[in-house]
């Protein structure tokens, strides 16, 4: 791809990002995007097949990287010897969350798009996807505790879903409210302390 083509692509991406951030995916106008990029509609289609493909190009890599890291943290914890898991409950998740905050601020606009502007795209259920991964990991951990002889109180599935969803909704407030990174680090640390203590209480640890 020549330098002119690269410049055109960058202009389209930037114009698309601004249009999506301002209006959200559903209300974003392809006409406004091409106008902002200074290209014709025909030129746009030389790079992207649709508005949807343009949106995906702006968020796909950060979204996959983020979810991949979260899933690997779950797998790392599940791979620990059962007897080590109760004491390690907060360590791996804590390291992952610290990385997540850092990564979000390296790709802040992409996460604003995912969390605030993605209605009508496959990314609109991003928080729900994370909650499902966490719920699955929680179930595995509860079975480990039972295997270790812990008396684990029954946890209502609806309550479990509400608590997990609430955690991620609270976590992503750092993006929704465009919180300064330094404040976000403190906020998330306190949030994690709160939720860890709550889960330990519910699990009887």
N, C-alpha and C positions, 0 to 999 in steps of 0.2 A: 504494500500500500504506500503510495507516494505521500510526500509531506502535505500536499494540498488536500488529499483525501483524508489524511489523519486530522488535519485542522477542521475539515468539514464534519467529520465524525465527532470530534470533541465539541464543536459548536452545537450539534444536535443533542448530544448527551447533556450539555449544560443547560440548554434551553428546555429540554424535557424535564430535567431535575427541578428547575425553577417552577415550571408550570405544574408539575405534580405536587410540589411542596405547597404551592399557593392554593391549588384548587382540589387536590386529591385526584386519584386515578379516574374515577367515574366522570368528573366534571372537566377534566383536562381536555383541552382542544388541540387536535393535531394541527389545525390552522395556526393557532398561536405558537405552537412549538416550531413549526417551519418558519414562521415569521420571525420569531426570536432568534432562530439559528441563521436567518438570512439565506434560506435555501427554498427551492420549490418542493411541492409535494412529491413530484417525480424523483427528485434527488433524495428525498427522505427514504423513499421505498428502495433506493439503491443500497441502503444500509440496514433498514429494518422492515420487516414484513407488516408490522402493525404497531399500534400504540402499546399493546401488551408486551410485545417483544422489546420495545424500548425500555419500558418500566423494568422488565426482568433483567435487562443488561445492567441496570443501575444498582440492583440489589442482590442478584443471584449469588455472587461470590461471597459477600459478607454474610448473607443468610446461611449458606451452606457451611461456611467456616465456623460460624457461631454455633449452629446446631451440632456440627460434627464434634467440636470441642466439648460441648455439654454431654453428648452421648458417650464420648471416650472417658470422661470423668465418672459417669455412672458405671461404665464397664470396669474401670480401674478399681472402684470401690467394691463392686460385686466380685472382683477377682481376688480380693484379700482373703486370707484364711478367716473362716467364720468367727473364731474367737477374737480376732483383732478388730472386727467391724464396729462393735459398739463404741470402742474407745477412739476409733478413727472417723466417726460419723461426721465430725465437722471439719476435719483437716483437708480432705480432698475437695469437698464442696467449697470450702473457703478459698482454696487456691484457685479453683475454677472460676469462682465469682469475681475474684480480684482480676483475673485475666479478662473476664467478660466485660468488666467496666472499662478496662484499658482499651480493649478492642472496639467497644462502642464509640469511645471518644476519638479513636483513629478513623472511624467511618461513620461519623455522627449523622451526616445527611442521609446516608443509606438507611440507617435505623429509624430516622424520622419518617422516611418514606414507608418503611415496612410497618411501623407501629401506628402512624397517624394518617397515612394517605393511600393505603393499599386496598381499601374496600373495592370489590369487583375483580381482584386478582387472586391468584393462588396463595398469596402471602397474607391474606386478611385474617387467617386463623393461626398466625405464627405463635402467639401466646398460648393458644389452646394446644398446639403441637408440643410445645415445651412442657406444658402441664401434663400431657399424656405420658411423656417420657419420664417425668418425675414420679408420677403415680405408679408406673410400672416398676421403677426402681424402689419405691417405698414398699410395694408388695413383696419384692424379693427380700428386702431387709427384714420385714416382719417375719417372713418364713425362717430366716436365719436366726432371729431372736427366739422363735419358738423351738427351733432345733437345739439351741443352746440351753433350753430349759427355762427361759424367761416366761413369766405369765404376762401375755400381751392382751390388754383389753380389746374388746371388739371396737373397731373404728367404722362408723357408718360411712358407706361409700360416697354418699352425697356430701357429707361433711368433709371427707378427705378431699374430694374434688374442689370444694369451695376454698379450703385452706391452701391447697396447692396453687389454684388459680389466683387466689389473693396474693400469694407470695410474688408471683411473676408480674401481676398487675402493679403491685407496689414497687417492685424492682425497676420496672420500665418507666416509672414516673420520672426517673432521671432524664429520660429522653423526651417524654411528653411535655414536661415543663422546662426543657432545655436548661437543666441544672448545671452550674459550673462544675468542672470535673473534681476539683478539690472538695467541694461540698458533697458531690455524689459519692466519693470514696467513703466519707464519714457516714453518710446516710445509709449506704448499703451495708457497711460494717455493723451499724446498730440494728438494722433490719434483720440481718442474718443472726445476730445474737438473740433477738426477740423470737424469731421463728424456730431456732434450734432449741431454745429452752422450752418453747411450747410443744414441739414434737417430742422432746424427751419426756415431758410430763404425760402426754397422751399415750406414749408407748410404754410407760411405766419404767423408764430408765433412771 
